[in-house]
């Protein structure tokens, strides 16, 4: 009897270095839950293929000719918001993390850690999580995440619904997706989200994601 393991996760790989692509392909091809549906060598090709193939996850090099990873992610998620983007990079600078989270990437893996962490990152974001390379997680949230109580003399009282919506928003869900998921109107989602962000004193998704990481909200679900 053959077990029904369900549909495999469809992946698009993009890196301008053939040896890196070969290595990633070799690393992932042994996972029965994954299917590589395309490969690209530059940013424009990656964007074009992602829009055409609509993979579940795009594994994307940050520094590519044509369009860099930030630009590809921004344009891709504008047209295909259900795609999830994991970025591979050699950069450990917090500014790169900020830019990528702001445009909607949900995974950040250092190239030196690919062999240990990439499959873990893929399965984590597929399950609804946000994955940060363990070696940069502390740097990533330092300075962009703070406990609400640090900015005032009292702890901010977030309601359960506000926490639920902010957590899902940090995971990358749009207001429309949240409305469908939680059986609320888009207007109600916007109200809860705005109220929670105001209580926390946050003005950007970078701040929200940093706080969500520090609170342990972005673990696998």
Number of C-alpha atoms within 10 A of each C-alpha: 3 4 5 6 8 7 9 13 17 17 25 22 23 30 25 17 13 12 10 14 18 11 12 19 14 11 15 18 12 10 11 10 14 17 18 17 15 16 21 21 19 22 26 17 17 29 23 14 19 28 16 10 14 19 23 19 23 28 24 32 28 25 19 19 14 14 17 16 29 24 17 26 29 18 14 24 19 13 11 15 17 17 21 26 27 28 26 24 19 13 16 17 11 17 10 16 23 19 16 23 24 18 20 25 27 27 26 30 27 20 18 11 15 18 14 12 18 25 15 13 22 26 17 19 23 18 12 18 22 27 26 22 20 14 12 18 18 15 14 25 21 14 11 17 19 20 13 17 12 10 12 9 8 9 13 16 13 16 12 9 14 20 18 16 22 26 22 21 20 25 24 24 19 15 20 14 18 21 18 12 11 12 10 14 14 15 12 13 25 16 13 19 21 16 16 21 20 11 15 21 15 18 11 10 19 23 23 25 28 23 24 24 22 19 14 10 20 23 16 14 10
